[in-house]
Amino acid sequence: MDACPPEWKGMVYAGLYTGQRLGDLSALTWRSIDLENRTIAIVTKKTGRPLTLPINDDETDDP
């Protein structure tokens, strides 16, 4: 992660924790994130399938 530019670190961590592609993650909006239920709702660009991903404790902690 040291080689990663600071502005990309959050996106890289999100990709590592969720297993999603950069394009799917970059399309996220706050409307897609449900902090109360701790989920992220996305539609994958590759398959068009809707997914609901859990938000892990590690994803909400600062690395």
N, C-alpha and C positions, 0 to 999 in steps of 0.2 A: 504493500500500500504506500510505501514511501515514494515510489516512482509516480504515483497517481497525482495529478493536479488536484489541489484542494477543492475546486468547484465540482469535481467528478466523484469525490469520495462517497458522498451520500448515495449516488446512483449505483456505484460499484457495490457498496454494501447491500443495497436493496436487491440487486441482482443476485448476489451470493446467497442471501437469506431466502429469497423467493424462488429462485431458479428461472426467473422470467427474462425474456430478451430485452435489450436496451430500448428497442422501439416500443414495446408494450409499456415499459416503465416510464418512458418519456411522455407517453400519452396520458398518464394519470393526472387527474385533477383532484382537488380537495373533496369534491362530490363523491369520488370513488373510495374515499377513506372514511371508515366508520370507527372512530376511536372508542365510542361507547361499547360496541360489540367486538372491537378489536379485529376488524376484518378489512380487506382491500378487495374491491370488486373490479375486475378487468375483463375485457374481451380481447382474446389473443388475435393478433393480426394474421398469424400463420394459419390457424384453423377456424377462426371466427367464433370459437367456443367461449361462452362466459365462464369465468372462474371466480370463486370467492376464496381468498387466501387468508389464513390467520395471521395476525400480527403477533410475532414472538416478542418476549420481553427484551431480547437482545436488540431487536429492531428499533426500540424506543429509547435505548440507552445510547449515550454518546460513545463512539469508539475511542 
